[in-house]
C-alpha cells in the first residue's frame, strides 16, 4: 500500500510540474502572439478555445496515466534491452557534442517513426493529433496513447545506442519544446536557417488538409531529413485549411475511441472482401 501511495504521490507531483511548465509556455506563446499578431491574437485565441479544451483534457489524462506508464516501460526497456558499447564515445566527446548528436539522431529516428504513423494502419491513432483545426503550440498535447507509445520507442532506441540518461533527458527536452514552437500559430519560415531547421510554416503544411504538401515535413527539429528523403514542402506561410476529413467523434472521448472504431471497421471490410472473393 505504501508503494502505491508513493507512486500516486509522485504522479501528482509530476502532474503539478507539467502543469507549471505548461503555464509558463502559455504565457510565453500568448506574449509571442501579441507581438506577431497584435490585431487578431485575442480573436484567434477565442476561436481556438473549443479545440484547446479538448487538448487540455487529453493532456491532463496523459500526465496522470499515460506518461507514468510509459516512463516505467521506457525505464524497464532501457535497463533490460540490448545496448551497443558506445558509452565511452559520449564520455570522450563531451556534453554539448553529445547533446547535438542525440538530438540529431533522435530527430532522424523520429522522422521515420512519424512517416510510419502516416501509414494505413497507424494513421487512425495519429489522426487524433492532426484533427485540431486551429493549430496552436498546445496542439502538440493532442495525442492518442497509442501514438505516444510509438514516440516513446525513440527513447528506447537511443538508450540502446548507449546515450547516457542525461543526454536522453536533454533530447526529450529539446525536441518537446521545439515541437511547441513549430506548432505555434506564427507564419515564420526562418529564412536561410530554414535550410537546416524545421519551421512553424513548414509544420503547418504538414497539418494542412487535403492540399499539396499535406503529409510532408515529418521531422521535428531539422529540415535536412525531409530535404534528403524527398518529403520537404514549404512554398511559404501556410493559409490552407487544417485538420482531417475523418469524423472523429465528439469531444475528448471521441478522440480516444476513434482509432478503435476505425480499426474495427477496417477489419470488418477486410473480412467482407475475403468472403466475397471466396464466394
C-alpha positions as CSV (number, residue, x, y, z in Angstrom):
1,X,0.0,0.0,0.0
2,X,2.9,2.3,0.8
3,X,4.3,1.7,-2.6
4,X,1.1,2.6,-4.3
5,X,0.8,5.7,-2.3
6,X,4.3,6.7,-3.1
7,X,3.7,6.1,-6.8
8,X,0.5,8.2,-6.8
9,X,2.2,11.0,-4.9
10,X,5.0,11.0,-7.4
11,X,2.4,11.0,-10.2
12,X,0.7,14.0,-8.8
13,X,4.0,15.9,-8.3
14,X,4.8,15.1,-11.9
15,X,1.4,16.5,-13.0
16,X,1.9,19.7,-10.9
17,X,5.4,20.2,-12.5
18,X,3.9,19.5,-16.0
19,X,1.1,22.0,-15.4
20,X,3.6,24.6,-14.2
21,X,5.7,24.1,-17.3
22,X,2.5,24.4,-19.5
23,X,1.6,27.6,-17.7
24,X,5.0,29.2,-18.4
25,X,4.6,28.1,-22.1
26,X,1.1,29.6,-22.2
27,X,2.3,32.9,-21.0
28,X,5.3,32.9,-23.5
29,X,3.2,32.0,-26.5
30,X,0.4,34.4,-25.6
31,X,3.1,37.2,-25.4
32,X,4.5,36.0,-28.7
33,X,1.1,36.0,-30.4
34,X,0.5,39.5,-29.0
35,X,3.7,40.7,-30.7
36,X,3.3,38.8,-34.0
37,X,-0.5,39.3,-34.4
38,X,-1.4,42.4,-32.4
39,X,-4.7,42.9,-34.2
40,X,-6.1,39.3,-34.1
41,X,-4.4,37.4,-31.3
42,X,-7.3,37.6,-28.9
43,X,-9.9,36.7,-31.6
44,X,-7.7,33.8,-32.7
45,X,-7.5,32.5,-29.1
46,X,-11.2,32.6,-28.7
47,X,-11.8,30.8,-32.0
48,X,-9.4,28.1,-30.9
49,X,-11.0,27.7,-27.4
50,X,-13.0,24.6,-28.4
51,X,-10.0,22.8,-29.7
52,X,-7.9,23.9,-26.8
53,X,-10.5,22.5,-24.3
54,X,-10.1,19.0,-25.9
55,X,-6.3,19.4,-25.8
56,X,-6.4,20.3,-22.1
57,X,-8.4,17.2,-21.3
58,X,-6.1,14.9,-23.3
59,X,-3.0,16.5,-21.7
60,X,-4.2,16.1,-18.1
61,X,-5.3,12.5,-18.7
62,X,-2.0,11.8,-20.4
63,X,0.0,13.2,-17.5
64,X,-1.9,11.2,-14.9
65,X,-2.0,7.9,-16.7
66,X,-0.1,7.5,-19.9
67,X,3.1,9.4,-19.0
68,X,3.9,7.4,-15.8
69,X,3.1,4.1,-17.5
70,X,5.4,4.9,-20.5
71,X,8.1,6.2,-18.1
72,X,8.1,2.8,-16.3
73,X,8.1,0.9,-19.6
74,X,10.9,3.0,-21.0
75,X,13.0,2.6,-17.9
76,X,12.5,-1.2,-17.9
77,X,13.3,-1.4,-21.7
78,X,16.4,0.8,-21.3
79,X,17.8,-1.3,-18.4
80,X,16.9,-4.7,-19.8
81,X,17.2,-4.2,-23.5
82,X,20.3,-4.7,-25.7
83,X,22.9,-2.0,-25.7
84,X,25.8,-1.1,-28.0
85,X,29.1,-0.4,-26.3
86,X,29.0,3.2,-27.3
87,X,29.0,5.0,-23.9
88,X,32.8,5.7,-23.9
89,X,32.3,7.7,-27.2
90,X,29.9,10.1,-25.5
91,X,32.3,10.4,-22.5
92,X,35.1,11.4,-24.8
93,X,33.4,14.0,-27.0
94,X,31.8,15.9,-24.1
95,X,28.3,17.2,-23.1
96,X,27.4,19.6,-25.9
97,X,28.6,17.5,-28.8
98,X,26.7,14.6,-27.2
99,X,23.5,16.7,-26.9
100,X,23.8,17.7,-30.5
101,X,24.4,14.1,-31.6
102,X,21.4,12.7,-29.7
103,X,19.0,15.4,-30.9
104,X,20.2,14.8,-34.5
105,X,19.9,11.0,-34.2
106,X,16.6,11.3,-32.3
107,X,15.2,13.5,-35.0
108,X,16.3,11.0,-37.6
109,X,14.5,8.2,-35.7
110,X,11.5,10.4,-35.2
111,X,11.4,11.3,-38.9
112,X,11.0,7.6,-39.9
113,X,8.7,6.8,-37.0
114,X,6.5,9.8,-37.9
115,X,6.3,8.6,-41.5
116,X,5.2,5.2,-40.3
117,X,2.5,6.9,-38.2
118,X,1.1,8.2,-41.5
119,X,0.8,4.6,-42.9
120,X,-2.7,3.0,-43.3
121,X,-2.9,1.1,-40.0
122,X,-1.2,3.6,-37.7
123,X,-2.9,6.6,-39.1
124,X,-6.2,6.3,-37.1
125,X,-4.3,6.8,-33.9
126,X,-2.1,9.6,-35.3
127,X,-5.1,11.3,-36.9
128,X,-6.1,12.5,-33.4
129,X,-3.0,14.8,-33.4
130,X,-4.0,16.1,-36.9
131,X,-7.7,16.7,-36.0
132,X,-7.0,20.1,-34.4
133,X,-8.4,22.6,-37.0
134,X,-6.9,25.6,-35.1
135,X,-3.3,24.7,-34.8
136,X,-1.5,26.3,-31.8
137,X,1.5,25.5,-29.7
138,X,-0.8,23.5,-27.4
139,X,-1.8,21.2,-30.3
140,X,1.3,19.2,-29.5
141,X,-0.6,17.8,-26.5
142,X,-3.3,16.3,-28.6
143,X,-2.1,12.8,-28.9
144,X,-3.6,9.4,-28.5
145,X,-1.9,7.0,-26.0
146,X,-1.1,4.5,-28.8
147,X,0.6,7.3,-30.8
148,X,2.5,8.2,-27.6
149,X,3.8,4.7,-27.4
150,X,5.3,5.0,-30.9
151,X,7.0,8.2,-29.9
152,X,8.4,6.6,-26.8
153,X,10.2,4.0,-28.9
154,X,12.6,6.7,-30.0
155,X,13.9,6.9,-26.4
156,X,14.3,3.1,-26.2
157,X,16.4,3.0,-29.4
158,X,18.6,5.9,-28.2
159,X,19.2,4.1,-24.9
160,X,20.2,1.0,-26.9
161,X,22.7,3.2,-28.8
162,X,24.5,3.9,-25.5
163,X,23.5,7.5,-25.0
164,X,23.6,8.4,-21.3
165,X,20.5,9.2,-19.3
166,X,21.2,12.9,-19.0
167,X,21.5,13.1,-22.8
168,X,18.2,11.3,-23.3
169,X,16.6,13.8,-21.0
170,X,18.1,16.7,-22.9
171,X,16.8,15.2,-26.2
172,X,13.3,14.9,-24.8
173,X,13.5,18.5,-23.5
174,X,14.8,20.0,-26.8
175,X,12.6,18.1,-29.2
176,X,9.5,18.5,-27.0
177,X,9.8,22.3,-26.6
178,X,10.9,22.8,-30.2
179,X,7.7,20.9,-31.0
180,X,5.7,23.6,-29.2
181,X,7.4,26.2,-31.4
182,X,6.7,24.6,-34.7
183,X,3.1,24.1,-33.8
184,X,2.7,27.8,-32.8
185,X,0.4,29.9,-34.9
186,X,3.1,32.1,-36.4
187,X,4.0,32.4,-40.1
188,X,7.8,32.1,-39.7
189,X,9.9,30.4,-42.3
190,X,13.2,31.3,-40.6
191,X,14.8,32.5,-43.8
192,X,18.1,30.7,-44.6
193,X,18.0,28.9,-41.2
194,X,15.1,27.0,-42.6
195,X,17.6,25.2,-44.8
196,X,18.6,23.3,-41.6
197,X,15.8,23.7,-39.2
198,X,12.1,22.9,-39.2
199,X,9.9,25.9,-39.0
200,X,6.3,26.8,-37.9
201,X,5.3,27.4,-41.5
202,X,6.8,24.1,-42.6
203,X,5.0,22.2,-40.0
204,X,1.7,23.9,-40.7
205,X,1.9,22.5,-44.2
206,X,2.3,19.1,-42.6
207,X,-1.1,19.7,-40.8
208,X,-2.8,21.1,-43.9
209,X,-6.0,19.2,-45.0
210,X,-6.1,17.6,-48.5
211,X,-3.8,20.1,-50.2
212,X,-0.4,19.8,-51.8
213,X,2.1,19.4,-49.1
214,X,-0.1,17.7,-46.5
215,X,1.6,14.6,-45.2
216,X,5.1,16.1,-45.9
217,X,7.6,17.6,-43.4
218,X,7.9,14.7,-40.9
219,X,10.9,15.8,-38.9
220,X,10.6,17.8,-35.7
221,X,13.9,19.8,-35.4
222,X,15.9,19.5,-38.6
223,X,14.5,20.1,-42.1
224,X,17.5,18.3,-43.6
225,X,15.9,14.9,-43.3
226,X,12.8,15.9,-45.2
227,X,15.1,17.5,-47.9
228,X,17.2,14.4,-48.1
229,X,14.3,11.9,-48.4
230,X,12.0,13.9,-50.7
231,X,9.3,15.0,-48.2
232,X,10.1,18.7,-47.9
233,X,7.4,21.2,-48.7
234,X,7.4,24.9,-47.7
235,X,6.3,27.2,-50.5
236,X,5.8,29.9,-47.9
237,X,3.4,30.5,-44.9
238,X,0.5,28.1,-44.9
239,X,-3.0,29.5,-45.1
240,X,-4.7,26.3,-46.1
241,X,-7.5,24.6,-44.0
242,X,-6.1,22.3,-41.3
243,X,-7.5,19.1,-39.7
244,X,-8.7,15.8,-41.1
245,X,-11.6,14.6,-43.2
246,X,-12.5,11.7,-40.8
247,X,-15.4,12.1,-38.4
248,X,-13.5,11.9,-35.1
249,X,-16.5,11.7,-32.7
250,X,-17.5,14.2,-30.0
251,X,-15.0,15.7,-27.6
252,X,-12.1,14.0,-26.0
253,X,-13.9,10.7,-25.6
254,X,-14.5,10.6,-29.3
255,X,-10.8,11.2,-29.9
256,X,-9.9,8.3,-27.7
257,X,-12.4,5.9,-29.3
258,X,-11.8,6.9,-33.0
259,X,-8.8,4.6,-33.8
260,X,-10.5,1.6,-32.3
261,X,-13.7,2.3,-34.4
262,X,-11.5,2.8,-37.5
263,X,-9.6,-0.4,-37.0
264,X,-12.7,-2.4,-36.3
265,X,-14.4,-1.0,-39.4
266,X,-11.2,-1.8,-41.4
267,X,-11.1,-5.4,-40.2
268,X,-14.8,-5.8,-41.0
269,X,-14.3,-4.6,-44.6
270,X,-11.3,-6.9,-45.0
271,X,-13.4,-9.9,-43.8
272,X,-16.2,-8.9,-46.2
273,X,-13.8,-8.7,-49.1
274,X,-12.3,-12.1,-48.2
275,X,-15.8,-13.6,-48.0
276,X,-16.8,-12.1,-51.4
277,X,-13.6,-13.4,-53.0
278,X,-14.3,-16.9,-51.6
279,X,-17.9,-16.9,-52.8
